[in-house]
Amino acid sequence: MNNAKRLEIFERFYAQNPHPTTELDYTSTFELLIAVILSAQATDVGVNKATKKLYPIANTPEAIFALGVDGLKKYIKTIGLFNAKAENIIKTCGILIEKHQSQVPDDRAALEALPGVGRKTANVVLNTAFGHPTMAVDTHIFRVSNRTGLAPGKTVLAVEKNLLKKIPKPYLVDAHHWLILHGRYVCTARKPKCPDCIIKDLCDFKEKTQ
């Protein structure tokens, strides 16, 4: 795939959806951080169902910290790995209160120092909350990048670096959302919906579905 094709791909994504965003529900940077921690190996729909009950009760570091691990578990027990996530979230709230004046830091190192926050979660928060041109490579983005030929790589980090290098700069901030949505709804894992795809003529995938 050449740069002209890549540019056309993102021009089409932009034309179809000029203001893409996450499907996680949130009203503050802190709510986004908690939702992203909860979303690991879980669906956005499942996370939203849990946070819809949690956030009216507790949506600040102090309020969630006050719930304690067992109190938090009651709200997130429908989400996979909820035991470990509850432990991590309570620890994260404690660190935010003690070290960051209860604010989510706009800094990769500080974010990745929070329990339950890895590189992908940090990238989502930096991109969605703070507008950084980062690329949070999940299974959808990894698949789309390799299948289409947009930015192939054998590892998540390799794909991330390749995307940051090859995505046209004007589209870099929003690219993360376009690629996730494309992978979630069109370029699906088992049977991609190639007939419905707006970039099928630009894609390198040889086994297109009919």
C-alpha positions in Angstrom: 0.0 0.0 0.0 1.3 3.4 -0.9 0.8 6.8 0.7 -1.7 8.0 -1.9 -4.0 5.0 -0.9 -3.5 5.7 2.8 -4.5 9.3 2.3 -7.6 8.3 0.4 -8.6 5.8 3.1 -8.6 8.5 5.8 -10.3 11.0 3.6 -13.1 8.6 3.2 -13.2 7.8 6.9 -13.4 11.5 7.6 -16.1 12.1 5.0 -18.2 9.3 6.5 -17.6 10.2 10.2 -16.0 13.7 10.7 -16.0 13.5 14.5 -15.4 10.0 15.7 -15.1 9.2 19.4 -15.0 6.3 21.8 -18.2 4.3 22.4 -17.4 4.3 26.2 -19.8 6.6 28.1 -18.0 9.3 30.2 -18.4 12.9 31.3 -15.0 13.6 32.7 -11.4 12.5 32.1 -11.5 10.5 35.4 -14.7 8.6 34.2 -12.9 7.9 30.9 -9.9 6.5 32.7 -12.0 4.2 34.9 -14.0 3.0 31.9 -10.9 2.2 29.9 -9.4 0.2 32.8 -12.7 -1.7 33.0 -12.8 -2.3 29.2 -9.7 -4.6 29.1 -11.0 -8.0 27.8 -14.6 -6.6 28.0 -17.0 -4.9 25.6 -17.8 -1.2 25.7 -21.5 -2.1 26.0 -20.8 -4.2 29.1 -18.7 -1.4 30.6 -21.3 1.2 29.9 -24.0 -0.9 31.7 -21.8 -1.1 34.8 -20.7 2.6 34.9 -24.3 3.7 34.3 -25.0 2.4 37.8 -21.6 3.3 39.3 -21.0 6.9 38.2 -24.2 8.4 39.7 -23.0 7.0 43.1 -19.3 7.5 42.7 -17.4 9.3 39.8 -14.4 11.0 41.5 -11.2 9.4 42.9 -12.4 10.2 46.5 -15.9 8.7 46.0 -14.7 5.5 44.4 -11.8 5.2 46.9 -14.4 5.5 49.7 -16.4 2.5 48.3 -13.4 0.3 48.9 -12.6 -2.8 46.9 -15.7 -4.8 48.0 -18.0 -1.8 47.5 -16.7 -1.3 44.0 -17.0 -4.9 43.1 -20.8 -4.7 43.6 -21.0 -2.3 40.6 -18.5 -4.0 38.3 -19.1 -7.7 39.0 -20.7 -8.3 35.5 -17.4 -7.3 33.9 -14.6 -9.8 33.2 -11.6 -9.8 35.7 -13.6 -7.6 38.0 -11.7 -8.7 41.1 -8.4 -7.6 39.8 -9.9 -4.5 38.2 -11.5 -3.5 41.5 -8.1 -3.8 43.3 -6.3 -1.8 40.6 -9.0 1.0 40.5 -9.0 1.5 44.3 -5.1 1.7 44.2 -5.2 4.1 41.2 -7.7 6.4 43.0 -5.4 6.5 46.0 -2.5 7.5 43.8 -4.5 10.2 42.0 -5.5 11.7 45.4 -2.1 11.5 46.9 0.1 12.5 44.0 -2.0 14.3 41.4 -4.5 16.4 43.3 -7.2 14.0 42.1 -6.6 14.9 38.5 -5.8 12.4 35.7 -2.2 13.3 34.5 -1.6 14.4 30.9 1.6 12.4 30.9 2.4 8.9 29.6 4.8 7.9 32.3 2.5 9.1 35.1 -0.5 7.3 33.5 1.4 4.0 33.1 2.5 4.2 36.7 -1.2 3.8 37.7 -2.3 0.2 38.6 -4.3 -1.3 35.7 -3.0 1.2 33.2 -0.8 -0.2 30.5 0.4 1.4 27.3 -2.8 0.8 25.4 -5.0 2.4 28.2 -2.6 5.3 28.5 -2.8 5.8 24.7 -6.6 5.9 24.8 -6.7 8.5 27.6 -4.0 10.7 26.0 -5.8 10.6 22.7 -9.4 10.8 23.7 -9.1 13.1 26.7 -6.1 15.2 25.8 -6.0 15.1 22.0 -2.5 13.6 21.7 -1.8 11.9 18.3 -1.4 8.4 20.0 -2.5 5.0 18.7 -4.0 2.5 21.1 -3.7 -0.7 19.2 -6.3 -3.2 20.3 -7.3 -6.4 18.5 -9.5 -4.5 16.0 -6.7 -2.0 15.0 -4.1 -4.8 14.9 -6.3 -6.8 12.5 -7.3 -3.9 10.2 -3.7 -2.7 10.0 -2.4 -6.1 8.9 -5.3 -7.3 6.8 -5.7 -4.1 4.7 -1.9 -3.5 4.4 -2.3 -0.1 6.0 0.5 -0.6 8.5 1.5 -4.3 8.9 3.4 -5.5 12.0 4.0 -8.7 13.9 3.5 -7.2 17.3 1.1 -4.6 18.8 4.0 -2.1 19.3 5.3 -2.6 15.8 1.8 -1.8 14.4 1.5 1.2 16.7 4.8 2.6 15.5 4.0 1.8 11.8 0.6 3.6 12.1 2.1 6.7 13.7 4.7 6.8 10.8 2.3 6.2 7.9 -1.0 7.8 8.8 -1.3 11.2 7.1 -0.7 13.8 9.9 -4.0 15.7 9.5 -5.9 12.5 10.4 -3.6 11.2 13.1 -5.6 12.3 16.2 -8.9 10.7 15.0 -7.4 7.6 13.3 -7.5 5.5 16.4 -11.3 5.8 16.6 -11.9 5.3 12.8 -9.8 2.1 12.8 -11.5 0.7 15.9 -15.0 1.3 14.5 -14.0 -0.1 11.1 -12.7 -3.3 12.8 -15.7 -3.6 15.1 -18.4 -3.2 12.5 -17.0 -3.8 9.0 -13.6 -5.4 8.9 -14.7 -8.1 11.5 -12.6 -11.0 12.5 -14.4 -14.1 11.1 -16.3 -12.7 8.1 -15.4 -9.1 7.1 -18.2 -7.2 5.5 -16.2 -6.4 2.3 -19.3 -5.5 0.2 -20.2 -2.8 2.7 -16.7 -1.5 3.1 -16.0 2.1 1.9 -12.3 1.3 1.4 -12.5 -2.1 -0.3 -11.0 -0.8 -3.6 -7.9 0.5 -1.6 -7.4 -2.5 0.6 -4.7 -5.2 0.0 -6.8 -8.1 1.5 -6.8 -10.8 -1.2 -9.6 -13.0 0.2 -12.4 -10.4 0.1 -15.9 -11.6 0.9 -18.6 -11.3 -1.7 
